[in-house]
Each structure stands twice: as structure tokens, then as C-alpha cells.
Amino acid sequence: MYVSKSNNITRWVLAIGCAIIIALLLRNLIFTNYVVEGQSMMPTLQDGNRLIVNKTDYHLSKPERFDIIIFHATKHKDFVKRIIGLPGDRIDYRNDVLHVNGHAVKEPFLNENKKKILSGLLTNDFPDKGTIEVPKDKLFVMGDNRLYSFDSRQIGFIDMKNVVGKVNLRYFPYSKFKIIH
């Protein structure tokens, strides 16, 4: 059987074109990437880290406490933070310990930052707010670097419709490559 060169070239162009279209669809509809700016999530995430964000995860399942998410904080700015309170939760901090619905909850991702504190607390109590109840379809988020994080303590609850997605992977720097749960 004989195949002409022009027919072969057409097939390659179509194959490459289809691959590009599929990659763009995956990138825009299912996954996207973000670059961390700032120190609010240190030491978990550092300034300049590159992340893969799953944009469909919360269409298939509900967010879980301690998921790291990207959300639209303003029209022009997206933030990366950790979910602390889910819809219906009653949360408060007492003596640097998170309490959810009256029960103390461990936050092992804060251990490194707590060791660096010479005096005082990493996460101050909520004396002005007391116990906070998270409304339906909202989240309460905080950065891991609690002393230097602009989060729900200042900006309030995050509307679920503003969540871009769940952080699944840090791929840069390569030495810090990590799947994030």
C-alpha cells in the first residue's frame, strides 16, 4: 500500500492539533497551575512554589478540613489557604489549640512554626469573636504561618463559589516535589 507524504503530514498535523486541544481542555476545565506568592502558608508552601490545582474535585466531593485550596479573594487576587472550618462547624482557638464543635483537633502541620515561637501563641484566641459558626456554603480558612497570614480572621468566610480548587501537587522546586492530600 502506498501513502503519500502529504497524507502523512496531514495526519501528523491533525494528531498534534488534537493533542494540543485536549491539553488545553484539561488545563482550563480540570486542572490549572498556580505560583505561591508570599509567606502565609510557610513552611508547608513557600514563596515561588508552583502548584497543580484540581478544579473539579469539589464538584465530585465535599471539601475536607485541612485541605489546601485556592480561592478568589478579590476580583484580581487569588489566595492559597488551608480549610479550618466547614459549613455548620463551630470553631474557636483556646491556648493555641483548635476546637471544632467542642473537641480539640490536632494540627500537625503547625508543629514546625510552633517550635520557632519564643513566647506567646502561634494562633491567638478569638476573644473578639468567641466561638465562630461557619454558615452554609461557606468556609473558614487560615494560613499555616498564622502570625503572617491574611485570612478568614480578617476577610471573613469564603464562599464555596469562590473556590477555584484543591491543591493536589507541588511540582516546583523539583527538590520539594510533593503530592498534597
Buried (B, 14 or more C-beta within 10 A) or exposed (E): EEEEEEEEEEEEEEEEEEEEEEEEEEEEEEBBEBEBEBBBBBBBBBEEBBBBBBBEBBEEEEBEBEBBBBBBBEEEEBBBBBBBBBBEBBBBBEEBBBBBEEEEEEBEBBEEBEEEEEEEBBBEBBEEEEBBEBEEEBBBBBBBBBBEBBBBBEEEBBEBEBBBBBBBBBBBEEEEEEEBE
